[in-house]
């Protein structure tokens, strides 16, 4: 048997302490065995909440895919405390701290194995802790789900306009379902995303199984603003109401109207020129703020040398027209860092 076939034949090495098919509210863990110097028979305990009543649609809600992004963990922890069995028809699976070791460390990747969970899919049953978590999601949680919402922000090194996002898919019917869920999230901006590094994404794992998948980028800078938390809170309920799992009155009861915005601005990233990468180390001087429209060849940013004086800053110019939707954060930038992200503004329907 080929090595990959042998791995696929292995059962997932993650053990839930909750019954995913049982009615009621359950708070428990995904137990990932991890023998280490401080705990010979230890385990990484990934918190999970399941709220189920009767058969019906299944929503899988995740945050903390990266450990320095806080809106998802905050909002999903609140949701896990707020939802009651009587509130749902179907199932809501909530994993607020998906990459638990990274969340505990406040870092993008896991300190246990260096794993970036959002580049580890579909995972491996015989792999590292991060790979085994990805494998469990790929083989156990994603197959159950009808709609998947994964809440992200820019973490410590990026800052974004608050947007929900989907990918361009070959299946037009699936694309339409994803788009409808994105609109239901109701962020100030809605983006058809082009990812510069799509290999191993949770997004791709869900989409390849035909699921409705929506992600977000809600600010960043290593913190969570009141506005972006409110947007995420309203957006989670918007998706649950849209999926037919939670009635609108439950969302109103939990104050999910608090982030109501005007009609979402529709955005698209049609090509790789939307991304601008730094080729220098230094201090970043942004010449435009997020939300600004720029023209091709406009100076978007300058990078200043910090090793000597008398050296002119390096200018970075836009390679296309567009709205500035993302930027490097904070002020020190390194070679290879994303400087900024542009997107087209689509005509209103």
C-alpha positions in Angstrom: 0.0 0.0 0.0 1.3 3.5 -0.9 2.3 5.6 2.2 -0.5 8.2 1.6 -3.0 5.4 1.3 -1.8 4.0 4.6 -2.2 7.3 6.3 -5.7 7.7 5.0 -6.6 4.3 6.3 -5.6 5.4 9.8 -8.5 6.6 12.0 -8.3 10.3 13.1 -6.1 10.6 16.2 -8.3 13.3 17.8 -10.9 12.2 20.4 -14.0 14.4 21.1 -15.4 14.4 24.6 -18.8 15.5 23.2 -21.3 13.6 21.1 -21.8 15.4 17.9 -25.2 13.7 17.3 -26.7 14.3 20.7 -29.4 16.9 21.3 -28.8 19.6 23.8 -25.9 21.9 24.7 -22.5 20.3 25.3 -19.2 22.0 26.2 -16.2 19.8 25.9 -12.9 19.2 24.1 -11.2 17.7 21.1 -8.5 15.8 22.8 -5.2 15.6 20.8 -2.6 13.3 22.4 0.7 15.0 22.9 3.4 13.3 24.8 6.0 15.8 25.9 8.7 16.6 28.5 6.2 18.1 31.0 3.4 15.6 30.4 4.3 12.1 29.4 0.7 11.1 28.7 -0.6 14.6 28.0 -2.9 16.0 25.4 -3.8 19.3 23.8 -7.4 20.1 24.7 -9.2 22.1 22.0 -12.5 23.6 23.4 -15.6 22.8 21.4 -19.3 23.5 22.0 -22.2 21.7 20.2 -25.8 22.9 20.3 -28.2 20.6 18.6 -32.0 20.2 18.4 -33.5 17.8 15.9 -32.2 17.1 12.4 -31.5 20.1 10.3 -28.7 22.2 8.8 -25.3 22.1 10.4 -23.1 25.2 10.9 -19.4 24.8 11.8 -18.1 28.1 13.3 -14.4 28.5 13.9 -12.0 31.1 15.3 -8.4 31.1 16.4 -7.2 29.4 13.3 -4.3 31.8 13.9 -3.5 32.5 17.5 -3.0 36.3 17.2 -6.5 37.0 15.7 -9.0 37.8 18.4 -12.4 38.7 17.0 -13.4 35.1 16.3 -12.4 33.7 19.7 -14.2 36.6 21.5 -17.5 36.4 19.5 -17.6 32.6 19.3 -17.0 32.3 23.1 -19.9 34.6 23.7 -22.1 32.6 21.3 -21.2 29.3 23.0 -22.5 30.9 26.3 -25.6 32.5 24.8 -27.2 29.8 22.5 -29.7 27.5 24.1 -31.1 24.2 22.8 -34.5 25.9 22.1 -32.8 28.5 19.9 -31.7 26.2 17.2 -33.1 23.9 14.6 -30.3 21.7 13.5 -26.7 21.9 14.8 -24.2 24.6 15.6 -20.6 23.4 16.2 -18.4 26.1 17.7 -14.6 25.9 17.9 -13.4 29.3 19.1 -9.7 28.4 19.6 -9.1 26.1 16.6 -5.3 26.3 16.9 -5.3 26.2 20.7 -1.5 26.2 21.3 -1.2 29.2 19.0 -4.0 31.0 20.9 -2.3 30.4 24.2 0.9 31.8 22.8 -0.7 34.7 21.1 1.1 33.8 17.9 0.0 33.0 14.3 1.5 29.5 14.5 1.7 26.7 17.0 4.7 26.8 19.4 4.5 23.0 19.7 5.4 22.2 16.1 5.6 25.5 14.2 2.4 24.6 12.5 0.3 27.1 10.6 -3.1 25.4 10.8 -4.4 27.3 7.8 -1.7 25.8 5.7 -2.0 22.2 7.1 -5.1 20.9 5.4 -6.1 18.2 4.7 -3.8 17.1 7.5 -2.4 13.8 8.5 -3.5 11.3 11.1 0.1 10.4 11.8 1.4 13.9 11.7 2.1 16.7 14.2 -0.5 18.1 16.6 -1.4 20.8 14.0 -1.7 18.2 11.2 -3.9 15.9 13.3 -6.3 18.7 14.1 -6.5 19.5 10.4 -7.1 15.8 9.6 -9.9 15.7 12.2 -11.6 18.7 10.7 -11.2 17.3 7.2 -12.6 13.9 7.9 -15.0 14.4 10.8 -16.3 17.9 11.1 -16.4 19.3 7.6 -18.3 16.3 6.2 -21.1 17.0 8.7 -21.4 20.7 7.9 -23.6 22.5 5.5 -22.1 26.0 6.1 -18.7 26.9 7.5 -17.7 30.3 8.8 -14.0 30.9 9.7 -13.4 34.3 11.4 -10.0 35.9 10.7 -8.4 39.3 11.1 -4.9 40.6 10.2 -3.3 39.4 13.4 -0.1 41.2 14.6 1.4 41.9 11.1 -1.6 43.1 8.9 -4.5 45.5 9.2 -7.6 45.2 6.9 -10.8 46.9 6.2 -13.6 44.8 7.8 -14.7 42.4 5.1 -16.3 39.0 4.6 -14.8 36.9 1.8 -15.3 34.0 -0.5 -13.2 32.5 -3.3 -14.0 32.2 -7.0 -15.1 28.6 -7.6 -15.6 26.6 -10.7 -19.0 25.3 -9.5 -21.3 28.2 -10.2 -24.1 26.8 -8.0 -21.7 26.4 -5.0 -20.4 29.9 -5.8 -23.9 31.4 -5.6 -24.5 29.6 -2.2 -21.3 31.0 -0.8 -22.0 34.5 -2.1 -25.5 34.4 -0.5 -23.9 33.4 2.9 -21.3 36.2 2.5 -24.0 38.8 1.9 -25.9 37.4 5.0 -22.8 38.1 7.1 -23.4 41.7 6.3 -19.8 43.1 6.7 -19.2 46.7 5.6 -17.2 45.1 2.7 -17.7 41.8 0.8 -14.7 40.4 -1.2 -14.3 37.9 -3.9 -10.8 36.9 -2.7 -7.6 35.9 -4.5 -5.3 34.3 -1.9 -1.5 34.6 -2.6 -0.8 31.3 -0.9 -3.7 28.9 -1.2 -2.0 25.6 -0.6 -3.2 23.8 2.5 -6.0 26.2 3.3 -9.0 25.3 5.5 -11.0 27.1 2.9 -10.0 24.8 0.1 -10.7 21.7 2.2 -14.2 22.9 2.8 -14.9 24.0 -0.7 -13.5 20.8 -2.2 -16.3 19.0 -0.2 -18.9 21.2 -1.7 -19.5 23.2 1.4 -20.7 26.8 1.8 -17.6 28.6 3.1 -17.2 32.2 4.2 -14.2 33.7 5.8 -13.4 37.2 7.1 -10.6 39.7 7.6 -11.8 42.1 10.4 -9.1 44.7 11.2 -5.9 43.4 12.7 -2.8 44.9 14.4 -2.9 42.3 17.1 -6.0 43.6 18.8 -9.8 43.6 18.5 -11.7 46.8 18.2 -15.2 47.3 19.5 -16.5 47.9 16.0 -15.0 44.8 14.5 -16.2 42.6 17.4 -19.7 44.0 16.8 -19.4 43.3 13.1 -18.4 39.7 13.8 -21.1 39.2 16.3 -23.8 40.4 13.9 -22.3 38.5 11.1 -22.3 35.1 12.9 -26.0 35.5 13.6 -26.6 36.7 10.0 -25.1 33.4 8.7 -27.0 31.3 11.2 -30.3 33.0 10.4 -29.6 32.7 6.6 -28.9 28.9 7.1 -32.3 28.5 8.8 -30.7 27.3 12.0 -31.5 30.3 14.3 -34.6 32.5 14.0 -34.1 36.3 13.7 -35.6 37.0 17.1 -32.8 35.1 18.8 -30.3 37.3 17.0 -32.1 40.4 18.1 -32.3 39.1 21.7 -28.5 38.7 21.8 -28.0 42.3 20.4 -26.8 41.1 17.0 -28.2 44.3 15.4 -25.5 46.3 17.1 -23.2 46.2 14.1 -25.7 47.0 11.4 -24.0 48.7 8.5 -25.1 50.3 5.3 -25.2 48.1 2.2 -22.0 46.1 1.9 -19.5 47.5 -0.6 -18.7 44.7 -3.1 -15.0 44.1 -3.9 -13.0 41.7 -6.1 -9.3 40.8 -6.4 -8.9 39.8 -10.1 -5.1 39.4 -10.4 -1.8 39.2 -8.5 -1.2 42.9 -8.9 -3.5 43.4 -6.0 -0.7 42.4 -3.7 2.5 44.5 -3.2 5.5 42.9 -1.5 8.4 44.7 0.2 11.8 44.2 -1.3 13.5 46.2 1.5 13.9 46.3 5.3 13.1 49.5 7.1 10.4 51.9 8.4 7.1 51.8 6.6 5.5 55.2 5.7 2.1 54.6 4.3 1.0 57.3 1.9 -2.7 56.4 1.9 -5.0 55.0 4.5 -7.3 52.0 4.3 -10.4 52.7 2.2 -8.6 55.1 -0.1 -8.9 54.8 -3.9 -5.5 54.8 -5.6 -4.5 54.9 -9.3 -1.9 52.9 -11.1 1.6 54.3 -10.4 0.5 56.3 -7.3 3.0 56.1 -4.5 1.3 53.9 -1.9 4.2 53.5 0.6 7.8 54.4 1.2 10.4 52.3 3.1 13.0 54.3 5.0 16.5 52.9 5.6 17.3 52.7 9.4 21.0 51.9 9.1 22.2 55.3 7.8 21.1 58.9 7.0 21.4 60.6 3.6 19.6 57.7 1.8 16.4 58.4 0.0 13.4 56.2 0.9 12.3 53.5 -1.5 9.0 54.3 -3.1 6.4 51.6 -3.8 3.8 52.3 -6.5 0.5 50.8 -7.2 0.5 48.3 -10.1 -3.2 48.8 -10.7 -6.1 51.0 -9.8 -8.1 50.0 -6.7 -9.1 50.5 -3.1 -6.5 50.0 -0.4 -8.1 47.2 1.7 -5.0 45.9 3.6 -1.6 47.1 4.8 1.4 45.9 6.7 1.4 46.5 10.5 3.1 47.9 12.5 5.7 50.4 11.4 8.8 48.2 10.8 8.8 46.2 7.6 11.0 43.5 6.3 11.9 42.1 2.9 9.2 39.7 1.8 6.4 41.3 3.9 3.1 42.2 2.3 3.0 46.0 2.1 -0.5 46.5 0.9 -3.5 44.8 -0.7 -5.8 46.5 -3.4 -9.2 45.4 -4.7 -11.6 46.5 -7.3 -14.8 48.2 -6.2 -17.7 46.5 -8.1 -20.7 48.4 -9.4 -23.7 48.4 -7.1 -26.4 45.9 -8.1 
